[in-house]
Amino acid sequence: MLPSELKAEQFAGYPPEARMLVISHLDAIRQLPLSIAPSLLRELVEYDFKFPAERAAIDGELTNLSSLSRAQMQEWFGAFSSFSLSPNLQRFDWINQPAQFVEQLSAYLWTTHQLDGFRQAAISYGDRLQAVLPKPKLPVRRLGIAIIGQGLSSYEGPLFRNLRAHGTYFRNVDPKDGVELLLAAAAARAKTYPATYGHWYVDGGQEAAHSPLLTCVSYRALEPVRSALLKYVQTEISQPGMGPEELRSRLARLSPADLGMERAGDKVLGRFEVRLFTEGSGTQIFSTTFAQWAARETLRRAQPLTLLVRFAPRQEQKPMNELLTSGRSETNLDFAGSLVDADMGAYYQWINQQRLPGAGESSFLVWYEAHKQALVVAPGLPRGAESTSAKNLDELLTLATS
């Protein structure tokens, strides 16, 4: 089936808001080549479960599509019409299964040596789209905070090595009430600059007391979901012929209800939490990986004004069969290894933050929990510098945000 043959009733299975949005822009979608239309529908079918920033991006793309004349549509998407598709792909139910279509399309393009050309066409389209979409104006400088090294009494190795070239390293920080102070600062920003899903707290362990103004995701609170998923994985991999690609496809189709979870009144956050485990590699097993991936996905999808990530100790390495066992047992924690993981995770958090609008004005603070070492990246601070002046975390926050 070709996009030109689309009818409104074919989207009856879509969630309500997604269905209305597709139908309102159906004339434009009909003009898209088959090689690209399912990619758009893959995003649209999840519209009801997306964050405001994602919805705004989809709305902007559809508004732009609907504003193009037929000649302009050919100019924008002509390159996608040049790719040959197999008969199986042309017969595929890409309306109701757009994500599966995109997976099969990628495999087909690779086997037919068309993938490089398709990638270039997609990059060109993305660049062109970004050039015409309005740039959001932030109400306040974006702030990222990472807390690393929980529970570790001492560590002799250097910290923040990847970030030191970008900010100022502080060696004499007062750690008193540090976690509480940083959470209070995040809550204060949420109160002053209210935004739906605009201020987040991610914890790789047991979440600390925090303001309800913060959107919170924690590894410990999601233990039942993680256990249910590990049981599901164990069952699936025991099936004859089950391979990694098929397992990945099945995981992608899981919903909160499939794992015995349903956040009352917050379908968006519930779906996001499940995706952290079904799409992340190692998030089901290691708390540090969970925190790092949650930070990445929060920044990529929600684009928050404030993101505080607190890393917690992870379990020690074990044989994979033991790690995948969902039954709870005594777990030995690797405190030093977790600090190394978290140190790199904080660096990745900063990198992902720098990919968002307003990167040139954003700030980042990373602190070695309960210790005197911290680093701040901010427009007003020198790079590659070091300070031995006595500071508390409140003063560092002022430096980061002023």
Buried (B, 14 or more C-beta within 10 A) or exposed (E): EEBEEBEEEBBEEBBEBBBEBBBEBBEBBBBBBBBBBBBBBBBBBBBBBBBBBBBBBBBBBBEBBBEBEEEEBEEBBEBBEEBEBEEEBEEBEBBBBBBBBBBBBEEBBEEEEBBEBBEEBBEEBEEEBEEEBEEBEBEBBBBBBBBBBBEBEEBEEEBBEBBBEBBBBBBEBBBEEBBEBBBBBBBBBBEEBEBEBBBBBBBBBEBBEBBEBBBBBBBEBBEEBBBBBBBBBEEEEEEEEBEEEEBEEBBEEBBBEBBEBEBEEEBBBBBBBBBBBBEBEEBBBBBBBBBBBBBBBBBBBBBBBBBBBBBBBBBEEEEEEEBBBBEEEEEEBBBBBBBBBBBBBBBBBBBBBBEBBBEEEBBBBBBBBBBBBBBBBBEEBEEEEEBEEEBBBBBBBEBBBE
